[in-house]
Amino acid sequence: MTHCSNCHQSTGEGLSNLYPPIKGSALLKDKAFLSCIIRNGMEGTILVNGKEFNRPMPGNPKLTDIEIAEIVTFVSVKWGKDSVYTPITFVEEALTKCKAR
């Protein structure tokens, strides 16, 4: 709620045509990529639930690896129909493999 809900809303449904929903997004199935987006941000067009969004998402490099693991766990369980927590070791490995934009 602290880091994501300003844009993606507390419901995970995004904000009109400005910010994409997290709820129901296929990105929730790729926790490694999601970890990279949270840390480094993302640019370009993204298709979420059949709708295009073309607004850059700023990364949050100040978040610790454990905070990113907690965020990935939260959104995956809340809106991705997952029931497994995301270990910090998984996030650490994912972050070493992704490139900063």
Summary of the structure (lengths in Angstrom):
residues: 101
radius of gyration: 12.6
end to end distance: 24.4
largest distance: 35.1
contacts: 274
relative contact order: 0.21
helix: 43%
strand: 12%
